[in-house]
């Protein structure tokens, strides 16, 4: 009895809060905003467009920032991966 309780407790502690609350709705939420721009800290321009959503990662493409007076063209169009939970946080938090 004690061993089973400890095992279940350890499994719960290894999960993060996002996987406990709604693991399936994150992908659906992210698929609904494909093609939209968002402020994204991982982007070289700090602004990106969501290109695709996978099981665990999303692909973003950097776009010019509306706040940058002198954008660097070599950074625009760069594609990079971001975990779904970070992408979801960028759009919906």
N, C-alpha and C positions, 0 to 999 in steps of 0.2 A: 504494500500500500504506500509506504513512504517513498520507495524507489520510483514508483509510477508517478507520484505527485512531483517529485524532484525532476524527473525527466520532462514532464509537461511544463513545469515552471521554466526549465532551461530553454525549451523550444520557444516559449513565449518571449523570453528575454532576448533571444537572438533576432526576433523580428523587429522591424522599425514600425512606427505608428502608421505610416502610409500603407504598408502591406496589410496591416490589421484592419484598417477602416474600409478601404475600397480599392483592391488591386485591379479589378476589372474595369472600373469606371475611368481610371486615368487614361488608358488607351483610347477609349471612346471619346473622352473630353478632348484629348489632343488631336484625334482625327477630325474633330469638328472645326479646328482652327488651322488646318494645313493651309499654307499660303499667306497667312497673316504675319505682320511684322510685330516684334516685341523687343523690349530692352533686354539684352542678354549679356551677362557679365563675361561669358566665355568667348564672345565674339571679338575679333580684333578691332571692330568699329563700335563695339558696345550696342549694336543693333543687328537683328537677324530676322530671317524669314524661315518659318518651319517648312521643311521640304517633305519629310516622310517620318512615319512613326513605325517602329518595330516593337518586338516583344519587350525588350529591355532598354533600347536606346532610340533616340530621335536624331535625325540629321537636320542641321540648320545650315543656312547659307547667309553669310554676312552681307549686309546692305549698307548704303551710306547713311550716316547718322544725320538727322535733321538739325542737330545742335553743333556740328563741326563745320567751321567756316572753311577749312582747308583739308578736305578729305583726301586720304591717300588711296589712289585707284588700285594699287596692288593688293590692298586688303579687301576690296569689295569682290564678292563672288567666291570667297573661300568657304569650303564646306567642311563641317566638323561634326563629331558625335557628342551627344550629351545624354546622360541617363534620363530615363522617363520622369523620374521624380523631380529632377531639377527643371526639366522642361515644363512639367505641369505647374511647378511653383512659379515659373516665370510668367505664365499666362493667367493663372487662377488664384494666386495668393494675394 
